[in-house]
Amino acid sequence: MSAVTASVIMLRGTSPRLEVFWVERSPKASFLSGFRAFPGGHLEPGDGEGDQGLRAAALRELMEETGVSLQGDLLEPAGLWTTPPYLVVRMTSHFFTARVGHDVEPVVTEAQSGGELTSGEWIRPEDALSRWSESRVLLAPPTLFILRALQRGADVDSSLFTEIPETRGEASRFALIRPHITLFPVRTPTLPPATHTNVYVYGTDTLAVIDPASPYEDERVALIEHLEARVKGGSTLSAILLTHGHHDHIGGAAHLAAHFGCPIWAHADLEHSLPFPVARVLHDGLVLKFGDHALRCLYTPGHAPGHLVYWDEATDTAIVGDLVAGVGTILVDPDEGSMALYLDSLRRIRARGASALLPSHGGVIGGAESKLTDYIRHREWREKKVLETLGPSPIPQAMLLERVYDDVAPWLWPIALMSLRAHLYKLRDEGLVFEGRDESETTWRSEVTVSSTP
């Protein structure tokens, strides 16, 4: 069952001085961090049911987030949107417009919004769209569409708010993240809770496709149809780029390459390990130009061999593969990865100051520094927990797993064991823990004393 949300698009003035009120979501928000949006939130039991409940929720959220109190009869429907499946958390989002006078002055603070928002402002739709065109702000598909509709006169002709199927509840097939970067999620046999892998189509006239991932025919067809429409419009597909070689990232690469006759490019570590030829070997620091746009290859090992982040030079937008995830977490399997290298890669990308992280699984992350810091701190916390649990007496690895991952459901312990081993191998290489054997069981001990205080 999907959650239900309601949002208010406050309008004042008339064209050419029409203004709309938008807010900036916190960089620490769990969903759409750092995005611009309209005031709104979840329907609660006390709001009631049906249209009346939606209006009550919209007005309550508006009051909580901006301090503005309006009457329900001011609200006019402006479309119904649903989140696409790749976001995993399903939501049905109802939008309403409300015309207000220039005496209405919303106030948005982090404290007032419970940490969800950082600011708000009145802005002309044209100016809002200019900021997006310059890659200065992030907009979810409903927000981008609504602003474009307002620019075309939807404040006078409300039918413009509902002229495409997505405004009547049909999930969006793709999303424009930047004017030159399209997110096209495809269903893949990936690790739960993710169900999709994000394909990124980069460029305008000259295109690169990053991680065409799906082995499923219907998903391959959908991606090809999207790309053929772009080619028909005058674009050229130049190359297929891979972030790394995991099966849920390469499942459609050879098929797409054969269909369009374009080459596959990947890091040198993958040159001889993929089930198809690599036409060009990529390395750290290499800049790839696609028309007017340029991507810098950043070698970010740890999760997998040959892992690359593709950094958009003009906007500091990072297409990060499996460095971080918008849903779930990132597995470091010590049989092919390294926790030490993974943490180094996280720190390297954080130091570059990305404006946004575009992961392979889940939604786009606008709060890049916050997300990367959370990932680093979580791994450091887990590592500290390992050292706190160990002592001079050997502990069986299975027992250590239960103690260190006591916050994880037992059915996930087989996956958690990979992460535990990755931490242990890092600590072993640093001389902080020692591996042993007790009959047929691996044991671990440590001579290090670690304070358990925060």
TIGUZA-92245 format. One record per residue (C-alpha): residue number from 1; x, y, z. Coordinates in pm, whole numbers, plus 50000, padded with zeros to 5 digits. Each point is the difference from the previous one (the first is absolute). Layout:
BEGIN
+-----+-------+-------+-------+
!   k !    px !    py !    pz !
+-----+-------+-------+-------+
! NUM !     X !     Y !     Z !
...
+-----+-------+-------+-------+
This chain:
BEGIN
+-----+-------+-------+-------+
!   k !    px !    py !    pz !
+-----+-------+-------+-------+
!   1 ! 50000 ! 50000 ! 50000 !
!   2 ! 50141 ! 50339 ! 49902 !
!   3 ! 50018 ! 50303 ! 50224 !
!   4 ! 49791 ! 50305 ! 49910 !
!   5 ! 50131 ! 50356 ! 49998 !
!   6 ! 49845 ! 50339 ! 49927 !
!   7 ! 50182 ! 50319 ! 49899 !
!   8 ! 49902 ! 50363 ! 49948 !
!   9 ! 50124 ! 50209 ! 49707 !
!  10 ! 49953 ! 50354 ! 50134 !
!  11 ! 49968 ! 50262 ! 49726 !
!  12 ! 49989 ! 50378 ! 50014 !
!  13 ! 49976 ! 50266 ! 49732 !
!  14 ! 49934 ! 49948 ! 49631 !
!  15 ! 50217 ! 49955 ! 49692 !
!  16 ! 50259 ! 50139 ! 49937 !
!  17 ! 50042 ! 50055 ! 50376 !
!  18 ! 49854 ! 49667 ! 50110 !
!  19 ! 50191 ! 49847 ! 50291 !
!  20 ! 49993 ! 49655 ! 50156 !
!  21 ! 50124 ! 49903 ! 50345 !
!  22 ! 50248 ! 49716 ! 50022 !
!  23 ! 50209 ! 49853 ! 50279 !
!  24 ! 50342 ! 49838 ! 50021 !
!  25 ! 50012 ! 49656 ! 50157 !
!  26 ! 50270 ! 49930 ! 50256 !
!  27 ! 50325 ! 49843 ! 49874 !
!  28 ! 49948 ! 49745 ! 50278 !
!  29 ! 49649 ! 49900 ! 49889 !
!  30 ! 49956 ! 49630 ! 49930 !
!  31 ! 49805 ! 50071 ! 49679 !
!  32 ! 50076 ! 50265 ! 49736 !
!  33 ! 50274 ! 50155 ! 50214 !
!  34 ! 50094 ! 50347 ! 49881 !
!  35 ! 49718 ! 50015 ! 49743 !
!  36 ! 49768 ! 50297 ! 49948 !
!  37 ! 49635 ! 49909 ! 50054 !
!  38 ! 49663 ! 50138 ! 50106 !
!  39 ! 49882 ! 49996 ! 50363 !
!  40 ! 49825 ! 49674 ! 50083 !
!  41 ! 50015 ! 49667 ! 50175 !
!  42 ! 49833 ! 49675 ! 50094 !
!  43 ! 49630 ! 49946 ! 50058 !
!  44 ! 49944 ! 49916 ! 50369 !
!  45 ! 49710 ! 49810 ! 50162 !
!  46 ! 49859 ! 50318 ! 50152 !
!  47 ! 49971 ! 50169 ! 49660 !
!  48 ! 49698 ! 49795 ! 49895 !
!  49 ! 49931 ! 49816 ! 49676 !
!  50 ! 49941 ! 50079 ! 49634 !
!  51 ! 50034 ! 50347 ! 49854 !
!  52 ! 49927 ! 50163 ! 50334 !
!  53 ! 50284 ! 49809 ! 50163 !
!  54 ! 50243 ! 50097 ! 49724 !
!  55 ! 49912 ! 50366 ! 50035 !
!  56 ! 50032 ! 49979 ! 50378 !
!  57 ! 50343 ! 49839 ! 49967 !
!  58 ! 50117 ! 50261 ! 49748 !
!  59 ! 49889 ! 50288 ! 50221 !
!  60 ! 50144 ! 49845 ! 50317 !
!  61 ! 50338 ! 49941 ! 49835 !
!  62 ! 49998 ! 50353 ! 49856 !
!  63 ! 49939 ! 50142 ! 50347 !
!  64 ! 50266 ! 49780 ! 50161 !
!  65 ! 50266 ! 50079 ! 49740 !
!  66 ! 49935 ! 50365 ! 49917 !
!  67 ! 49771 ! 50140 ! 50269 !
!  68 ! 49738 ! 50087 ! 49736 !
!  69 ! 49638 ! 49922 ! 50088 !
!  70 ! 49753 ! 49974 ! 49710 !
!  71 ! 49640 ! 49892 ! 49950 !
!  72 ! 49932 ! 49675 ! 49817 !
!  73 ! 49787 ! 50165 ! 49732 !
!  74 ! 50311 ! 50178 ! 49866 !
!  75 ! 50150 ! 49669 ! 49886 !
!  76 ! 49964 ! 49892 ! 49638 !
!  77 ! 50117 ! 49655 ! 49877 !
!  78 ! 50321 ! 50007 ! 49796 !
!  79 ! 50079 ! 49638 ! 49927 !
!  80 ! 50071 ! 49662 ! 50156 !
!  81 ! 50346 ! 49842 ! 49977 !
!  82 ! 50133 ! 49662 ! 50114 !
!  83 ! 50359 ! 49908 ! 50073 !
!  84 ! 50155 ! 49759 ! 49749 !
!  85 ! 50091 ! 49646 ! 50115 !
!  86 ! 50376 ! 50059 ! 50014 !
!  87 ! 49952 ! 50221 ! 50306 !
!  88 ! 49862 ! 49694 ! 50188 !
!  89 ! 49798 ! 50216 ! 50243 !
!  90 ! 49678 ! 50060 ! 49812 !
!  91 ! 49815 ! 50331 ! 50041 !
!  92 ! 49693 ! 50153 ! 49846 !
!  93 ! 50044 ! 50377 ! 49997 !
!  94 ! 49708 ! 50242 ! 49957 !
!  95 ! 50069 ! 50362 ! 49906 !
!  96 ! 49776 ! 50304 ! 50056 !
!  97 ! 50042 ! 50363 ! 49899 !
!  98 ! 49904 ! 50285 ! 50232 !
!  99 ! 49989 ! 50366 ! 49899 !
! 100 ! 50106 ! 50236 ! 50277 !
! 101 ! 50063 ! 50371 ! 50033 !
! 102 ! 50330 ! 50181 ! 50035 !
! 103 ! 49929 ! 50035 ! 50371 !
! 104 ! 50063 ! 49628 ! 50048 !
! 105 ! 50362 ! 49953 ! 50109 !
! 106 ! 50097 ! 49638 ! 50066 !
! 107 ! 50281 ! 49932 ! 50246 !
! 108 ! 50205 ! 49682 ! 49963 !
! 109 ! 50262 ! 49887 ! 50252 !
! 110 ! 50164 ! 49667 ! 50076 !
! 111 ! 49865 ! 50005 ! 50354 !
! 112 ! 49645 ! 50077 ! 49889 !
! 113 ! 50000 ! 49723 ! 49740 !
! 114 ! 50149 ! 49739 ! 50229 !
! 115 ! 50327 ! 50003 ! 49809 !
! 116 ! 49838 ! 49914 ! 49665 !
! 117 ! 50046 ! 50342 ! 49836 !
! 118 ! 50270 ! 50265 ! 50005 !
! 119 ! 49841 ! 50299 ! 49824 !
! 120 ! 49722 ! 50126 ! 49775 !
! 121 ! 49944 ! 50287 ! 49759 !
! 122 ! 49763 ! 50155 ! 49749 !
! 123 ! 50133 ! 49965 ! 49647 !
! 124 ! 49879 ! 50052 ! 49645 !
! 125 ! 49955 ! 49668 ! 49816 !
! 126 ! 50233 ! 50126 ! 49727 !
! 127 ! 50273 ! 50073 ! 50254 !
! 128 ! 49953 ! 49663 ! 50168 !
! 129 ! 50036 ! 49824 ! 49666 !
! 130 ! 50308 ! 50207 ! 49916 !
! 131 ! 50165 ! 49880 ! 50320 !
! 132 ! 49920 ! 49641 ! 49903 !
! 133 ! 50127 ! 50053 ! 49644 !
! 134 ! 50325 ! 50128 ! 50149 !
! 135 ! 50017 ! 49688 ! 50226 !
! 136 ! 49981 ! 50216 ! 50312 !
! 137 ! 49704 ! 49813 ! 50149 !
! 138 ! 49857 ! 49648 ! 50000 !
! 139 ! 49635 ! 49944 ! 49911 !
! 140 ! 49794 ! 49681 ! 50016 !
! 141 ! 49789 ! 49931 ! 49688 !
! 142 ! 49674 ! 50138 ! 50148 !
! 143 ! 50167 ! 50325 ! 50105 !
! 144 ! 50168 ! 50047 ! 49663 !
! 145 ! 49676 ! 49931 ! 49812 !
! 146 ! 49794 ! 50233 ! 50222 !
! 147 ! 50247 ! 50286 ! 49956 !
! 148 ! 49996 ! 49951 ! 49623 !
! 149 ! 49620 ! 49994 ! 50004 !
! 150 ! 49993 ! 50326 ! 50197 !
! 151 ! 50240 ! 50156 ! 49751 !
! 152 ! 49751 ! 49909 ! 49726 !
! 153 ! 49704 ! 50151 ! 50185 !
! 154 ! 49863 ! 49723 ! 50224 !
! 155 ! 49902 ! 50263 ! 50256 !
! 156 ! 49731 ! 50102 ! 49749 !
! 157 ! 49942 ! 49666 ! 49822 !
! 158 ! 50016 ! 49731 ! 50269 !
! 159 ! 49962 ! 49722 ! 49741 !
! 160 ! 50373 ! 50045 ! 49929 !
! 161 ! 50070 ! 49841 ! 50339 !
! 162 ! 49848 ! 49668 ! 49890 !
! 163 ! 50078 ! 49970 ! 49629 !
! 164 ! 50238 ! 49700 ! 50021 !
! 165 ! 49930 ! 49650 ! 50141 !
! 166 ! 50253 ! 50048 ! 50283 !
! 167 ! 49777 ! 50272 ! 50147 !
! 168 ! 49718 ! 49748 ! 50033 !
! 169 ! 50189 ! 49736 ! 50193 !
! 170 ! 50211 ! 49825 ! 49735 !
! 171 ! 50358 ! 49957 ! 50124 !
! 172 ! 50272 ! 50188 ! 49811 !
! 173 ! 50217 ! 49777 ! 49780 !
! 174 ! 50304 ! 50230 ! 50031 !
! 175 ! 50108 ! 50321 ! 50170 !
! 176 ! 50205 ! 50299 ! 49887 !
! 177 ! 50250 ! 50056 ! 50281 !
! 178 ! 50199 ! 50268 ! 49821 !
! 179 ! 49916 ! 50137 ! 49655 !
! 180 ! 50267 ! 49766 ! 49860 !
! 181 ! 49961 ! 49702 ! 50238 !
! 182 ! 49702 ! 49764 ! 49982 !
! 183 ! 49934 ! 49728 ! 50257 !
! 184 ! 49840 ! 49696 ! 49837 !
! 185 ! 49940 ! 49723 ! 50259 !
! 186 ! 49980 ! 49641 ! 49880 !
! 187 ! 49892 ! 49688 ! 50188 !
! 188 ! 50295 ! 49774 ! 50088 !
! 189 ! 50077 ! 49693 ! 50215 !
! 190 ! 50170 ! 50214 ! 50263 !
! 191 ! 50022 ! 49976 ! 50379 !
! 192 ! 49688 ! 50092 ! 50203 !
! 193 ! 49858 ! 50239 ! 50092 !
! 194 ! 50100 ! 50141 ! 49659 !
! 195 ! 49808 ! 49867 ! 49701 !
! 196 ! 50149 ! 50214 ! 49724 !
! 197 ! 50332 ! 50135 ! 49876 !
! 198 ! 50021 ! 50359 ! 49879 !
! 199 ! 50122 ! 50045 ! 49645 !
! 200 ! 50127 ! 50353 ! 49935 !
! 201 ! 49982 ! 50155 ! 49654 !
! 202 ! 50261 ! 50274 ! 49993 !
! 203 ! 50027 ! 50286 ! 49751 !
! 204 ! 49775 ! 50184 ! 49755 !
! 205 ! 50119 ! 49973 ! 49639 !
! 206 ! 50263 ! 49734 ! 50072 !
! 207 ! 49887 ! 49735 ! 50248 !
! 208 ! 50161 ! 49748 ! 50232 !
! 209 ! 49799 ! 49729 ! 50174 !
! 210 ! 50128 ! 49903 ! 50343 !
! 211 ! 49926 ! 49649 ! 50135 !
! 212 ! 49732 ! 49860 ! 49764 !
! 213 ! 49925 ! 49736 ! 50256 !
! 214 ! 49692 ! 49793 ! 49930 !
! 215 ! 50000 ! 49642 ! 49867 !
! 216 ! 49621 ! 50018 ! 49956 !
! 217 ! 49862 ! 50044 ! 49650 !
! 218 ! 49722 ! 50246 ! 50089 !
! 219 ! 50243 ! 50228 ! 50181 !
! 220 ! 50251 ! 49984 ! 49716 !
! 221 ! 49728 ! 50093 ! 49752 !
! 222 ! 49889 ! 50296 ! 50213 !
! 223 ! 50355 ! 50137 ! 50019 !
! 224 ! 50059 ! 49950 ! 49628 !
! 225 ! 49674 ! 50179 ! 49915 !
! 226 ! 50106 ! 50294 ! 50218 !
! 227 ! 50341 ! 50016 ! 49835 !
! 228 ! 49860 ! 49961 ! 49648 !
! 229 ! 49771 ! 50296 ! 50066 !
! 230 ! 50306 ! 50203 ! 50102 !
! 231 ! 50189 ! 49889 ! 49688 !
! 232 ! 49700 ! 50085 ! 49783 !
! 233 ! 50007 ! 50346 ! 50156 !
! 234 ! 50357 ! 50049 ! 49881 !
! 235 ! 50217 ! 49851 ! 50276 !
! 236 ! 50277 ! 49745 ! 49946 !
! 237 ! 50073 ! 49711 ! 50235 !
! 238 ! 50377 ! 50008 ! 50044 !
! 239 ! 50089 ! 49741 ! 50265 !
! 240 ! 49887 ! 49775 ! 50284 !
! 241 ! 50181 ! 50062 ! 50329 !
! 242 ! 50013 ! 49760 ! 50294 !
! 243 ! 50045 ! 50095 ! 50365 !
! 244 ! 50107 ! 49641 ! 50080 !
! 245 ! 49940 ! 49643 ! 49892 !
! 246 ! 49729 ! 49865 ! 50230 !
! 247 ! 49720 ! 49811 ! 49824 !
! 248 ! 49734 ! 50254 ! 50101 !
! 249 ! 50194 ! 50271 ! 49815 !
! 250 ! 50103 ! 49831 ! 49676 !
! 251 ! 49700 ! 49778 ! 49915 !
! 252 ! 49898 ! 50204 ! 49696 !
! 253 ! 50336 ! 50139 ! 49889 !
! 254 ! 50086 ! 49755 ! 49722 !
! 255 ! 49642 ! 50002 ! 49869 !
! 256 ! 49990 ! 50381 ! 49987 !
! 257 ! 50345 ! 50017 ! 49840 !
! 258 ! 49894 ! 49757 ! 49727 !
! 259 ! 49674 ! 50187 ! 49935 !
! 260 ! 50162 ! 50342 ! 49955 !
! 261 ! 50345 ! 49890 ! 49887 !
! 262 ! 50173 ! 50197 ! 50273 !
! 263 ! 50304 ! 49905 ! 50212 !
! 264 ! 50017 ! 49905 ! 50367 !
! 265 ! 50249 ! 50183 ! 50222 !
! 266 ! 50108 ! 49891 ! 50349 !
! 267 ! 50288 ! 50019 ! 50246 !
! 268 ! 50318 ! 49807 ! 49922 !
! 269 ! 49932 ! 49754 ! 50285 !
! 270 ! 49698 ! 49874 ! 49805 !
! 271 ! 50165 ! 49968 ! 49659 !
! 272 ! 50036 ! 49621 ! 50016 !
! 273 ! 49728 ! 49906 ! 50251 !
! 274 ! 49679 ! 50100 ! 49822 !
! 275 ! 49799 ! 49767 ! 49773 !
! 276 ! 50035 ! 50245 ! 49711 !
! 277 ! 50285 ! 50207 ! 49852 !
! 278 ! 50102 ! 50335 ! 50147 !
! 279 ! 50078 ! 50235 ! 49712 !
! 280 ! 50164 ! 50270 ! 50210 !
! 281 ! 50179 ! 49970 ! 50333 !
! 282 ! 49932 ! 50283 ! 50245 !
! 283 ! 50225 ! 50119 ! 50282 !
! 284 ! 49993 ! 50240 ! 50290 !
! 285 ! 49991 ! 50367 ! 49902 !
! 286 ! 49912 ! 49940 ! 49635 !
! 287 ! 49754 ! 50260 ! 49865 !
! 288 ! 49742 ! 49873 ! 49750 !
! 289 ! 49832 ! 50259 ! 49778 !
! 290 ! 49652 ! 49953 ! 49861 !
! 291 ! 49919 ! 50309 ! 49795 !
! 292 ! 49992 ! 50300 ! 50232 !
! 293 ! 50010 ! 49784 ! 50314 !
! 294 ! 50288 ! 49827 ! 50174 !
! 295 ! 50030 ! 49716 ! 50252 !
! 296 ! 50309 ! 49938 ! 50210 !
! 297 ! 50073 ! 49636 ! 50090 !
! 298 ! 50077 ! 49955 ! 50370 !
! 299 ! 50136 ! 49663 ! 50109 !
! 300 ! 49812 ! 49904 ! 50316 !
! 301 ! 50086 ! 49641 ! 50095 !
! 302 ! 49872 ! 49816 ! 50305 !
! 303 ! 49653 ! 49880 ! 49908 !
! 304 ! 50114 ! 49824 ! 49685 !
! 305 ! 50302 ! 49977 ! 49769 !
! 306 ! 50028 ! 50278 ! 49745 !
! 307 ! 49733 ! 50217 ! 50162 !
! 308 ! 49971 ! 50347 ! 49848 !
! 309 ! 49810 ! 50312 ! 50095 !
! 310 ! 49918 ! 50226 ! 49705 !
! 311 ! 50028 ! 50367 ! 50100 !
! 312 ! 49819 ! 50262 ! 49791 !
! 313 ! 50258 ! 50276 ! 49969 !
! 314 ! 49755 ! 50288 ! 49953 !
! 315 ! 49759 ! 49930 ! 50286 !
! 316 ! 50198 ! 49785 ! 50249 !
! 317 ! 49732 ! 49735 ! 49966 !
! 318 ! 50138 ! 49655 ! 50080 !
! 319 ! 49864 ! 49684 ! 49838 !
! 320 ! 50120 ! 49771 ! 50277 !
! 321 ! 49906 ! 49644 ! 49905 !
! 322 ! 50005 ! 49791 ! 50318 !
! 323 ! 50207 ! 50238 ! 50211 !
! 324 ! 49681 ! 50094 ! 50185 !
! 325 ! 49634 ! 49909 ! 49958 !
! 326 ! 49675 ! 50193 ! 50014 !
! 327 ! 49830 ! 49688 ! 50136 !
! 328 ! 50150 ! 49724 ! 50211 !
! 329 ! 50374 ! 49989 ! 50060 !
! 330 ! 50322 ! 49911 ! 49820 !
! 331 ! 50153 ! 49657 ! 50048 !
! 332 ! 50377 ! 49965 ! 50021 !
! 333 ! 50086 ! 49636 ! 49932 !
! 334 ! 50362 ! 49939 ! 50107 !
! 335 ! 50040 ! 49730 ! 49737 !
! 336 ! 49999 ! 50271 ! 49732 !
! 337 ! 49999 ! 50329 ! 50190 !
! 338 ! 50177 ! 50180 ! 50282 !
! 339 ! 49856 ! 50195 ! 50292 !
! 340 ! 50315 ! 50213 ! 50023 !
! 341 ! 49981 ! 50095 ! 49633 !
! 342 ! 49624 ! 50056 ! 50024 !
! 343 ! 50039 ! 50247 ! 50286 !
! 344 ! 50280 ! 50177 ! 49810 !
! 345 ! 49769 ! 50029 ! 49697 !
! 346 ! 49718 ! 50145 ! 50211 !
! 347 ! 50236 ! 50258 ! 50148 !
! 348 ! 50142 ! 50088 ! 49659 !
! 349 ! 49660 ! 50073 ! 49848 !
! 350 ! 49888 ! 50190 ! 50311 !
! 351 ! 50308 ! 50223 ! 49976 !
! 352 ! 49910 ! 50100 ! 49642 !
! 353 ! 49674 ! 50167 ! 50111 !
! 354 ! 49736 ! 49846 ! 49776 !
! 355 ! 49682 ! 50197 ! 49936 !
! 356 ! 49806 ! 49672 ! 49974 !
! 357 ! 50059 ! 49625 ! 50010 !
! 358 ! 49833 ! 49791 ! 49731 !
! 359 ! 50004 ! 49641 ! 50132 !
! 360 ! 49926 ! 49678 ! 49817 !
! 361 ! 49723 ! 49903 ! 50241 !
! 362 ! 49729 ! 50228 ! 50142 !
! 363 ! 49947 ! 50371 ! 49968 !
! 364 ! 50237 ! 50288 ! 49932 !
! 365 ! 50176 ! 50143 ! 50305 !
! 366 ! 50030 ! 50378 ! 50018 !
! 367 ! 50160 ! 50002 ! 50344 !
! 368 ! 50324 ! 49849 ! 49872 !
! 369 ! 50232 ! 50092 ! 50286 !
! 370 ! 49747 ! 49890 ! 50261 !
! 371 ! 49942 ! 49663 ! 49832 !
! 372 ! 50371 ! 49926 ! 49953 !
! 373 ! 50073 ! 50100 ! 50358 !
! 374 ! 49721 ! 49773 ! 50125 !
! 375 ! 50148 ! 49709 ! 49803 !
! 376 ! 50349 ! 50061 ! 50139 !
! 377 ! 49879 ! 50041 ! 50358 !
! 378 ! 49786 ! 49688 ! 49981 !
! 379 ! 50294 ! 49786 ! 49883 !
! 380 ! 50224 ! 50154 ! 50266 !
! 381 ! 49735 ! 49932 ! 50264 !
! 382 ! 49973 ! 49637 ! 49892 !
! 383 ! 50378 ! 49965 ! 50005 !
! 384 ! 50014 ! 50142 ! 50351 !
! 385 ! 49731 ! 49754 ! 50107 !
! 386 ! 50216 ! 49715 ! 49870 !
! 387 ! 50295 ! 50117 ! 50210 !
! 388 ! 49779 ! 50054 ! 50307 !
! 389 ! 49868 ! 49646 ! 49970 !
! 390 ! 50338 ! 49833 ! 49958 !
! 391 ! 50249 ! 49940 ! 50278 !
! 392 ! 50315 ! 49796 ! 50058 !
! 393 ! 49800 ! 49675 ! 50008 !
! 394 ! 49905 ! 49865 ! 49655 !
! 395 ! 49631 ! 50035 ! 49901 !
! 396 ! 49846 ! 49777 ! 49731 !
! 397 ! 49911 ! 50197 ! 49688 !
! 398 ! 49635 ! 49887 ! 50018 !
! 399 ! 49969 ! 50131 ! 50356 !
! 400 ! 50169 ! 50325 ! 49903 !
! 401 ! 49747 ! 50043 ! 49718 !
! 402 ! 49706 ! 49967 ! 50242 !
! 403 ! 50146 ! 50258 ! 50237 !
! 404 ! 50123 ! 50256 ! 49750 !
! 405 ! 49687 ! 49980 ! 49782 !
! 406 ! 49744 ! 49964 ! 50278 !
! 407 ! 49812 ! 50291 ! 49840 !
! 408 ! 49950 ! 49802 ! 49678 !
! 409 ! 49729 ! 49738 ! 49940 !
! 410 ! 50146 ! 49646 ! 50015 !
! 411 ! 49882 ! 49921 ! 49648 !
! 412 ! 50241 ! 50268 ! 49877 !
! 413 ! 50301 ! 49859 ! 50187 !
! 414 ! 50141 ! 49816 ! 49695 !
! 415 ! 50036 ! 50338 ! 49830 !
! 416 ! 50114 ! 50166 ! 50323 !
! 417 ! 50271 ! 49733 ! 50028 !
! 418 ! 50159 ! 50132 ! 49680 !
! 419 ! 50015 ! 50351 ! 50147 !
! 420 ! 50135 ! 49867 ! 50330 !
! 421 ! 50277 ! 49813 ! 49819 !
! 422 ! 50083 ! 50314 ! 49803 !
! 423 ! 50037 ! 50195 ! 50326 !
! 424 ! 50205 ! 49722 ! 50160 !
! 425 ! 50238 ! 49971 ! 49704 !
! 426 ! 50056 ! 50377 ! 50008 !
! 427 ! 50072 ! 49990 ! 50374 !
! 428 ! 50221 ! 49694 ! 49956 !
! 429 ! 50206 ! 50178 ! 49735 !
! 430 ! 50037 ! 50292 ! 50242 !
! 431 ! 50125 ! 49766 ! 50276 !
! 432 ! 49700 ! 50064 ! 50224 !
! 433 ! 49841 ! 49653 ! 49995 !
! 434 ! 50135 ! 49649 ! 49964 !
! 435 ! 49846 ! 49706 ! 49817 !
! 436 ! 50014 ! 49646 ! 50134 !
! 437 ! 49844 ! 49656 ! 49973 !
! 438 ! 49817 ! 49794 ! 50260 !
! 439 ! 49956 ! 49658 ! 49846 !
! 440 ! 49800 ! 50084 ! 49685 !
! 441 ! 49887 ! 50348 ! 50108 !
! 442 ! 50158 ! 50338 ! 49932 !
! 443 ! 50066 ! 50205 ! 50313 !
! 444 ! 50105 ! 50357 ! 50062 !
! 445 ! 50165 ! 50185 ! 50287 !
! 446 ! 50145 ! 50344 ! 50067 !
! 447 ! 50245 ! 50153 ! 50244 !
! 448 ! 49856 ! 50347 ! 49939 !
! 449 ! 49802 ! 50171 ! 50275 !
! 450 ! 49720 ! 50216 ! 49860 !
! 451 ! 49786 ! 50233 ! 50208 !
! 452 ! 49628 ! 49937 ! 49960 !
! 453 ! 49915 ! 50363 ! 50073 !
! 454 ! 49865 ! 50203 ! 49705 !
+-----+-------+-------+-------+
